[in-house]
Amino acid sequence: MEFRNFTYLLLMLGTIAVPLAYSFEKQIRYYRKFKYLLPAILFSGAVFILWDLRFEEIGIWQFNPNYIIGIYILNLPFEEWLFFFVIPYSCVFIYEVLNLKLSHFEKPNFFVAVSLVLLLIFAFTAYTARQYLYTFFTFFLLTIYFGYTIFRNRFKAHYTKFYLTWLISLVPLLIVNGILTALPVVEYNENHIIGFRIFTIPMEDFFYFFLLLLINVTIYEYMKNQRLLKFPKHPF
């Protein structure tokens, strides 16, 4: 085994290093909120792993054996399973920091309007790009889940921090996913994507990530809310 075989693993360990180190910081105490995050990670992980397995099986993407350690679980590299823990953990950490540091910055009505516009764009993209399987499924599933989130109207109070988290997370995404797609660690079948890339990253990846983050944050907030309803804080 060569050093390059640890590329994907090292990228995942590097991504989670800072959030993990600061999980025990006194103000954030992120470790205490893992009980709310775990159900979100398990649910989203199940969805995305099934998606991953099917797309890998039919050749929409594949993993370059030169950049992985060679341990497979259900035909997926160990690092890919780790991805669906590391990314939610790290991004929800950013979300929690924003809730702490920008607690008074809220623009719910503005971001509801933004969400409605995006919903139309997502639906339009899914329809017009239905011949590209990765593009179609990303925007189709995003339209369904995002639409449900919007019209259920229980996430409005959290839109501001969600969008800020997504925008901030695009920076490490450009670095990590840029490396993954430039080497490439992950290779995409050009017949199943639109072909528009930002650097070497397919456009679809940014919205695949949007959906992954959205599922995790909505379930995370739901679990927190259930806890508060069951054990309300004393008013005094």
C-alpha positions in Angstrom: 0.0 0.0 0.0 1.3 3.4 -1.0 0.9 6.7 0.9 -1.5 8.0 -1.8 -3.9 5.2 -0.8 -4.6 7.2 2.4 -5.7 10.3 0.5 -9.5 10.0 1.0 -9.1 8.8 4.6 -6.7 11.7 5.4 -9.1 14.2 3.8 -11.9 12.9 6.1 -9.7 13.0 9.2 -8.6 16.5 8.3 -12.2 17.7 7.8 -13.3 16.5 11.2 -10.2 17.4 13.2 -11.2 21.0 14.1 -14.9 20.4 14.9 -13.9 17.4 17.0 -11.2 19.3 18.9 -13.6 22.1 19.7 -16.5 19.8 20.6 -15.6 20.1 24.2 -15.2 23.9 24.3 -17.1 25.3 27.2 -19.3 27.7 25.3 -20.2 25.3 22.5 -20.3 21.9 24.3 -21.1 20.3 21.0 -20.5 16.8 22.5 -23.6 17.2 24.6 -25.7 17.6 21.5 -24.6 14.5 19.7 -27.7 12.6 21.0 -29.7 14.9 18.7 -27.3 14.7 15.8 -26.9 10.9 15.8 -30.5 10.1 14.5 -30.0 12.7 11.8 -26.7 11.1 10.7 -28.2 7.6 10.8 -31.2 8.6 8.7 -29.3 10.7 6.2 -26.6 8.1 6.0 -29.1 5.3 5.2 -30.6 7.4 2.4 -27.3 8.5 0.9 -25.6 5.1 1.3 -28.4 3.4 -0.6 -28.2 6.1 -3.3 -24.4 5.7 -3.4 -24.6 1.9 -3.7 -27.1 2.1 -6.6 -25.2 4.8 -8.5 -21.9 3.0 -8.1 -23.5 -0.3 -9.2 -24.8 1.2 -12.5 -21.6 3.2 -13.2 -22.7 6.8 -12.5 -19.6 7.2 -10.4 -16.8 5.0 -9.2 -13.9 5.2 -6.7 -10.3 5.2 -7.8 -8.5 2.3 -5.9 -5.3 4.3 -6.0 -6.6 6.8 -3.4 -8.4 4.5 -0.9 -7.2 2.0 1.6 -9.1 -0.9 0.0 -11.5 -1.8 2.8 -15.1 -2.1 1.4 -18.4 -2.4 3.1 -21.3 -3.5 0.8 -19.1 -2.6 -2.2 -18.4 1.0 -0.9 -15.0 2.1 0.3 -14.8 2.6 4.1 -13.9 6.2 3.5 -17.3 6.8 1.8 -19.1 5.5 4.8 -17.0 7.8 6.9 -17.9 10.7 4.7 -21.5 10.5 5.8 -20.5 10.8 9.4 -17.7 13.4 9.0 -19.5 15.9 6.8 -22.8 16.1 8.9 -20.8 16.2 12.1 -18.5 19.0 10.9 -21.3 21.1 9.2 -23.7 20.9 12.1 -20.8 22.0 14.3 -20.6 25.2 12.1 -24.4 25.6 12.4 -24.1 25.4 16.2 -21.3 27.9 16.4 -23.4 30.3 14.2 -26.3 29.9 16.6 -24.0 30.8 19.5 -22.1 33.7 17.9 -24.9 35.2 15.7 -27.9 34.5 17.9 -29.5 37.9 17.2 -29.0 37.7 13.4 -32.2 36.4 12.0 -33.9 37.0 8.6 -36.5 34.3 8.4 -38.9 36.0 6.0 -36.1 36.9 3.6 -34.8 33.3 3.6 -38.3 31.9 3.2 -38.6 33.9 0.0 -35.2 32.7 -1.1 -36.3 29.1 -0.4 -39.4 29.5 -2.5 -37.4 30.8 -5.4 -34.8 28.0 -5.0 -37.6 25.4 -4.9 -38.9 26.5 -8.3 -35.3 26.4 -9.6 -34.8 22.9 -8.2 -38.0 21.6 -9.7 -37.3 23.2 -13.1 -33.8 21.7 -13.1 -35.0 18.2 -12.2 -37.6 18.4 -15.1 -35.3 19.8 -17.8 -32.3 17.6 -16.8 -34.2 14.3 -16.4 -32.0 12.6 -19.0 -29.0 13.0 -16.7 -29.5 10.6 -13.8 -27.2 12.2 -11.2 -28.7 15.7 -12.0 -32.2 14.5 -12.0 -32.2 12.5 -8.8 -30.3 15.2 -6.9 -32.8 17.9 -7.8 -35.8 15.7 -7.7 -35.1 14.5 -4.2 -34.1 18.0 -3.2 -37.4 19.4 -4.5 -39.4 16.9 -2.6 -37.6 17.2 0.8 -37.1 21.0 0.5 -40.8 21.5 -0.5 -41.9 19.4 2.5 -39.6 21.5 4.8 -41.0 24.8 3.4 -44.7 24.0 3.4 -44.6 22.2 6.7 -43.4 25.6 8.0 -41.6 24.3 11.2 -38.1 25.2 10.0 -38.6 28.9 9.4 -36.8 30.0 12.6 -33.7 28.1 11.5 -33.4 29.2 7.8 -30.9 32.0 8.5 -28.3 29.8 10.2 -28.9 26.9 7.8 -28.1 29.1 4.7 -25.1 30.7 6.4 -23.8 27.2 7.3 -24.2 26.1 3.7 -22.4 29.1 2.4 -19.5 28.9 4.9 -19.3 25.1 4.3 -18.7 25.7 0.6 -15.2 26.8 1.4 -14.0 23.5 2.8 -16.2 21.7 0.2 -14.3 23.4 -2.5 -11.0 22.3 -1.0 -12.0 18.7 -0.1 -14.2 18.0 -3.1 -11.8 19.8 -5.3 -9.1 17.3 -4.3 -11.5 14.3 -4.6 -12.5 15.3 -8.1 -9.1 16.6 -9.4 -7.0 13.5 -8.6 -9.6 12.0 -9.1 -10.6 9.9 -6.1 -14.2 9.9 -7.4 -14.8 9.6 -11.1 -18.1 10.6 -12.7 -19.7 9.2 -15.8 -20.1 12.3 -18.0 -23.3 10.8 -19.5 -25.1 11.3 -16.3 -24.2 14.9 -15.3 -24.9 18.2 -17.1 -21.2 18.8 -17.4 -21.0 22.2 -15.8 -18.2 22.2 -13.3 -16.8 24.7 -10.8 -13.1 24.0 -11.0 -13.2 20.2 -11.2 -16.4 19.7 -9.1 -19.6 18.8 -10.9 -22.4 21.4 -10.2 -24.6 18.6 -8.9 -22.3 18.0 -5.9 -23.1 21.4 -4.4 -26.8 20.6 -4.3 -26.2 17.0 -3.2 -24.4 18.6 -0.3 -27.3 21.1 0.2 -29.7 18.1 0.5 -27.3 16.3 2.9 -27.0 19.3 5.1 -30.8 20.1 5.0 -31.8 16.6 6.1 -29.3 16.6 9.0 -30.2 20.1 10.3 -33.9 19.6 10.0 -33.8 16.3 11.9 -31.3 17.7 14.4 -33.6 20.6 15.2 -36.6 18.3 15.4 -34.8 16.1 17.9 -33.8 19.1 20.0 -37.4 20.4 19.9 -38.7 17.1 21.1 -36.3 17.2 24.0 -37.5 20.7 24.9 -41.1 19.7 24.8 -40.5 16.7 27.0 -38.2 18.5 29.4 -39.0 22.2 29.2 -36.6 24.6 30.8 -37.7 26.1 34.1 -38.9 29.7 33.6 -37.0 31.0 36.6 
